[in-house]
Structure formats: structure tokens, C-alpha cells
Amino acid sequence: MVRSHGWQPDVLGRGYEQLTLPLADDSEGEVVATLVRRRGLPLELPGHGPAHGIDVLYVHGWSDYFFQTHVADYWHEKGARFFALDLRKYGRSLRPHQTPGFVTDLNTYDEDIEAALAAMGHSVHDDLGGRSLVLMGHSTGGLTLSLWAARHPHRTRGVVLNSAWLEFQASALGRQAIAPLTRAEARLNPLAPMPNVDLGFYTRAVSKAAGDGEWEYDDAWRPVRGFPVHPAWLSAIFSGQARVAAGLDIQAPVLSMMSDRSTIAPRWSAAMRSSDSVLVVDDIAARSLRLGSTVTVARIAGALHDVMLSAPPAREAAMAAITRWLSGYAPN
């Protein structure tokens, strides 16, 4: 098992540190996760900010890692302490001997999440004197955190979802039709190559270097057409989505954000600069209502798949939606 050497300077530069979290070895060898934190005490607004007393843990999506410093800045300005987790085999945690992003069960990430929470002071044994935990997840990270929050009631006081991958793009019927074949292939050849259906359009909408976007990041950690997909991993996703469809009963309030429209097509369209070109947002909105008894759905006009990487008007609308949600549900 890898040893942690304490907080170290992060690739994001001044103001950010990272902590390697040693995890149990798996079939591919040594495994780690990486916790990133924004340094400095949260800003104390007059009368305290709407996120005063909150610690935020952010988890990225598929073929992704944490680089969205403006998200950390938002939470910091609202009074929260911000942390982000690069899960095993992603981003800062990816090692040369590993298959990027590969797990066979989303419950595997319980170990990553618990290691991060322990480092933040939010283990089951910690008493932070009233500090509350809010989870924030994008896409696959949103699915993973939703499942975790449902299995661990009372550990978190709120869940913020950014285009969480709660349902398959081909609808529930498509998932139910494909899932048995995927499970069979996962048993026979879990790492078999699968066709890459990512045509790079989403990257074009986001990346400054590769297309029409404004964001700069490491292409090795966030490839243009994503990481290769394997049957065992996809089967794990289908299982998680089936649990969402059956209902999760998350005890904490949930804010689920997504774009107001999808543009999923085999050819590039200018509309992909202002819509979700990855998921069917109507399905995600509907599935959000299966997460728990207190769910707020916010449809953000002009938003991309990662709402927080959208053009300024859309991402400002998303931040305003979080602030409104905090005003009603923040566990101050």
C-alpha cells in the first residue's frame, strides 16, 4: 500500500494542496485516491454566508478530474471549506499500471469517500463542533454520491448534483434491454473493448485548446473522446441507475441541476455550445424525483453537460440556484 506524505502543493498552483489517500490494493496493484483542498479560511460575509459552517466534498464525472477552481471559489466566498476528490484511477490518482476509471461496482468508491471524509474530519467518529457536510457531484460522480448518501443516512446534510448520470441515454427501456448482455460480457471478459460512441463534440464545446470552449485542463486526465469503456464498468453503472429508478430515499435535501435541453446527434451542431450533448436532460430531471423526499430540480437555460463549465450566464444562473437552495436548506 502507498504511504501518504501529508499535504503537498497541487497542480492547480498557489492556493491548492493535495493529499494522497492510500487504499487497499486491487487486482491491478496499488490504488490511491487524491483529496484536493482550497487553502485559506472561508470568507466571512456580514452575518455569515449561506454556506457558513459547511464543508463541501466535490466528486468529478467519467473521464474527468477536479480542475474547476471557480467552483471552489464560489463555495469559499459563500463561507464553506471546499475539498475535491479525484477517485481511484482518475486524474491525480491514475497510475501507469491501471485501467483508467475501471471498477466493477460503484460501492467500491465507499473506500475512497470514507478516506476523504476522514481527512476532512468527517469520519463516523469525528465531532466537528457543528460543521456540516454537503456533497457535490457531477455526472457519474453525482450517481456515485447519490447512492452513497442513500446507503449512509445522516452522514450528509445536503447533496448538490450537476447533471448526475441517473439514467442511461437510451432510456430505462434501453438500459433494461442492454443490461443483461452487458452483465454476461462482464462475467466472461470484464475488460473487453467496447465501441467508443464519444465523438468529441462535448470536448469541442468545453476545451479552449481542442475547440470552442474557454477551459484549459490536462488532456491525459480528461481525453478528447473519453477513456475506453469496458463491460464490467458499464454493468456497474447500469446497476446503480437501476437502484435510482427503484427509489433511493436520500434523507438530506437534494438540489439536482441540469441543462434545459439536450442536443445528442451524430454530427456537430452549434447548439451543442449551449445544451447537454451527453445526457437526455428530461430523463435526468424525472429520475431526480426518485432520489428522496426533498428534491429541488433546477433547469439551467443554455447549460452544457457540466453546468459549471457553461458560458458565464448559465454558470452564474447555476450558482444563483445553489445560493437560493442554500437559503432554504443550508444546515447552518
N, C-alpha and C positions, 0 to 999 in steps of 0.2 A: 504493500500500500504506500502511496506517495505521502510524504510528510509536508505539512503546511509550514511555511516560514513567516507567517504573520502578514499583515497588510503591506502591500507593495505598490509602487507607482503603477498606474494603469495606462493603457494605450491611448486613452482619451486625453491624457495630459493633465496639466495642473488642475487641481480641484477634484480629481477622481483617484480612488485607490481600489485595488483588487485583492481578494483573499482566496487562495486555493483551498478547496474543501475536499479532502481525501475521502473516497468512497470505497466500498467493497469491490474487489476485482470481479470482472465478469469473464465470459468465455473468450473475450478478445484481449484480456490482460488488465493492466492498471486503469482505473477510472477516477476522474475527478469532476467536480463542478466548480464554478467560479462565481464568487459574490463580488459585485461592484458597488461601491458606495460613493455618493456625492459628499465631499468633505464640507465641514463648516456647520455651525448650528443653523437650524431653520430660522428664517426671518420672523421676527415677532411683530406682527401688524398691530395697530391700535385695537385693543380689545381682543387680541389674539386672532389669528387667521382661521378660516373654516376647517383647516386640517391640523390645527394645533393639537399636540398630543398624539399624533398618528405616525406610525412607521409604515411605509409603503414597500411592498415587495413586488417587483415587476418581473414577468416572465415572457420571453420572446416567442415568436412563432417558428414554423418549419423553415429550414434553410436560412436561419437568421441568428442574430446575436444582439446584445444591447449596444447601441451607439446613439440613441435619441436623447442627447443631453438636454434638449429643450423640454422634454417630458420631466426630467429630473428637476430642471429649473422651475417648472410650473409648480410641482409639489413643494419644493423648497420655499418658494415665495408664498405659498398658502399656509406654511407653518409646519410641514411634515419633514421627517427624516426619510430619505429616499435610498433604496437599495434595489439592485437588479441582479438577476440570476441567469448566468449562462449555463444551461443544463448540460449534463454529460454529453460529450460527442458533438457539441456545438461551440462555435466561436472560440473564446479563450480556453475552453475546456477540451477542444478537439485535439487528439493526439495522432501521430502518423500511423499507428497500428490499428486505428479504429475505423469502423464504417460510419460515416457521418450521420448523426441523428438517429442511429438504429437502436430501438428497443422492441421487445415483443409484448409488452404490457405497459400501459400508461401508469399503472400503480408503481412501477419501478421508480418513478420520479419522486415518490414519497421520501426516499432516502436523500435525494438532492434538496428537496424543500425543507426537510427537517434539519439538515446540516446548515442550510442558510438561516433558518429561523433561530437555531441555537447560537450562531454567530451574531445575530441581531439582538439576542436576548429575549427571544420569544419561544423558547422551548417549553414543553409542558411543565417544567419545574421552575421557570423563571417568574419573578414578580417585578414588573417594570414600574410599579407605583402608579398604575392607571394608564400607561401608554397602550394604545390600541393598534391592532394590525389590520391593514387594508391590503388586499391582493389586487394586482392589476395584470391582466394577461391579454396578449394579442394572438389571434388565430388559434393555432394548436396549443399555445400556452394558455389561452382562455379556456379551451376544452379541458386541459390538464388541471388547471386551478379550480374550475367548477367541480370536477369530480373529487378533487382533494377536499374542497370546502364541504361538500356533502358528506364525505366519509369522516370528517373531523369537525363536527358541530361545536360551536362556541370557541374555536381557536381564532377565528377571524371575525371582525366586526363590520366588514363590508367587502364587496367584490366589484371591481370595475372591469368590464370586458370591452375589448377593442376588436370588433369583427371576429368574435370567437367562432371557431370551426365546429359548430354544434350539429351540423348536418352535412351530408355528402352533397357535392354539386349536382349529382344526378337524381336528387330527391331521396326520400326514405325508401320508396319502391326500388329505385336503382340500387341503393345500398343493400337492401334485403335480398335482391337478386344476385348481386356480385359477392356478398359476404361469404356464402358457403364455399364458393370456388376459391376465394382468397384464403380462407382457413385451410382448405385442403392443400393448396400450394404451399402455405406457410409450414405445414407439418412435413411435407416432402422436401422442400428446398426453401428455407426461410429467407435466404439471401439471393434468391433468383432475381435476375434483372427484369424490370418491368418497363413498358414503354413510357417515355418521357412526354407528357402532354403539356408541359410548360413551354410555351413558345417565346418566352422572354418579354411579353408585352407589359407585364406588371413592372419588371425591371426598367423598361423604357420609360414608364410613367414616373418612376421614382428616382432613378440614378442620374446624377449630373454627368458622369463620365460616359455612360452607355446609352443615354437617350435624352429625354425631355425633362427630367426631374431636377431637383435642386439639392439632392443629398449626396454626400461623399461617405464611402464606407469601404471595408475590406472585401473585395470580390472573392477571396478564398474562403471567407466565412459566410458570405451571402452571394452565392454564384448566380450568374445571369439567368440560368434556366433551372436553378434549384439543385439540390442533391438528388442522386438516384433514389428511386423508391423501390422498396422490397416487400414481398408478400406478408411477412410476419409483422412488419411495421404497419402496413395498411390494415391488416386484420385487427391490430391493437386500436387503431383509430376507429374502425367500424364498431368494435365492442364498446368503446367509450361513447360514441354517438348513439348507439342503441340504448345505453343507460340513460342518456339525456332524454331520449324520446319517451322512455318509460316514466320519467319524472325523477328529479333529484332531491327535492325538499331541502335546499340550502337554507339554513336558519338566518343568515345575515342578509341585509338588504343588498340587492344586486342592481348595478347600472350596466345595461348592455347597449353599446353604441355600434352603429354600422352606417354605411352609406345609404342614401335614399334610393339608389338604383344600382343595378348590375349591368355590365357590358361584357358578356362572355361570348367570344366569337373567334373563328379560326384565322382572322386577318386583323391587322392593326386598325384601330379606329381612333380618331381624335377624342371621342367620348371616353376612352379609357384613361384620359388625363383627369377626369372628374367623376369617376364611378368605380365600383369594385369590379375588377376584371378577373377575380379569383373565385369568389363565392357568390351564391344566389342569396342576396340580402333579405329577400322576403322570407325565405326558409329560415334564415338565422333569426330574424325577428320573431317568427312564430315559435321556433324552438326555445327562444329565450324565456317564454312564458312557462316552460316546463322546469325551470331551474329552481324555483322556490315560490313562496307566498308573497314576497315583496320584491317585485321586479319592475324597474323603470327601463323602458325602451326609448332610445334617442336615435332618430334617423337624421343623419347629418348631410345636408344638401351639398353635393359636389365633392364628397369624400372619396378617397381611394380605399383600397383594401385595408391598409394600415391607416386608420383615420388620422393618426398623429403625424403622418408624413404627407398629408394632403396640402394643397395650396393654402396660403395663410388664412383666407376667410373661413375655410372648412375646419382647419385645425383650431382656429380661435373659437369657432362655434362649439367644437368638441370640448375645449377647455371650459367654456362657459357652461356647458351641460354638466360637466363634472362639478363645477363650483355650485350650481343650483342643487345638484343631488346632495352634495356635502351639507348645504344649508338645511336640508331636511333630515338627512340620515347620518351625518358625521357623528361618531361616538365620542364627542368631546366630554 
